[in-house]
């Protein structure tokens, strides 16, 4: 892996670590409520278990990206970047929030392209 690959892997991993914190720790706090556009604190409380579950899955994505950096396995890196890319597409489509595509999918796609160059 070259420096550019590692930069993109690290960036995407950091984004997902931040998402983990938002979904598992800050979901019911003002930052989480604002970030995810939740309608109320009560709604956030009612859905915090679901959000924590989502956060756990985002943690697995971050762990896979970090593992690929440590192991220097290109196939593992591309696999996890592809997972993030697809998750971003689905997240943007299912929530009708295009910013998810730009936050998740675009950095992952750039990471994949860095491996193909």
Secondary structure, 3 states (H helix, E strand, C coil): CCHHHHHHHHHHHHHHHHHHHHHHCCCCCHHHHHHHCCCCHHHHHHHHHHHHHHHHHHHHHHHHHHHHHHHCCHHHHHHHHHHHHHHHHHHHHHHCCCHHHHHHHHHHHHHHHHHHC
